[in-house]
């Protein structure tokens, strides 16, 4: 899931902060979640990945 989000950011030339704003979460928290340092954000990571994959 994290890989999907990172690829999405790269392809769309977006920052983590821009994506965090879309999902109303703190950008540092999202960045830590993407790097695996914050397991509490798993539901947000899953929701973002599902949206990217067209399932949300």
N, C-alpha and C positions, 0 to 999 in steps of 0.2 A: 504494500500500500504506500509506504513512504517513497519507494522508488517511482511509483506512478506520479506522485505529487511533484517530486523533484524534476522528473522529465517534463511534466506539464509546465512548470515554472520556466524551465530552460527553453522549451519550444516557443512559449508565448512571451519570452523576455520579461517575465514578471519577477518581482521581489517577494520574499516571504511576507514582508510588511503589507504589500498590496493584497496578497491572498488572505492574510489575517484580517484585514479590514473587511473583506467580503464576507467573512464568516464570524465577524464580531468577536474575535479573540485577540489576545495580546500577541504581538509578533515575536517577542522573545520566548514566550511559552510555546508557540507553534514551532519556532526554530528548534527549541530543545526537544520537542516531541518528534520532529523529523529526524533528529540526530540520535534518538533513542534514550535521551536523558530524562524524559518526562513521560512515564507510562500512563499518567492520569488523563492524558489527552487522546487516548486510543480511540474513543468514540468520535471525536472531531476528525481525526485522521481518517477513520473509516468512512465517515460521511463525505469528506472532501474527495476521497478516492472514488467513492461510488458516484458522486456527481460528475467527476471527470470521465469516468467510464460510461456515463449515460444511464446509470441505474438509480439516480436520485431524484 
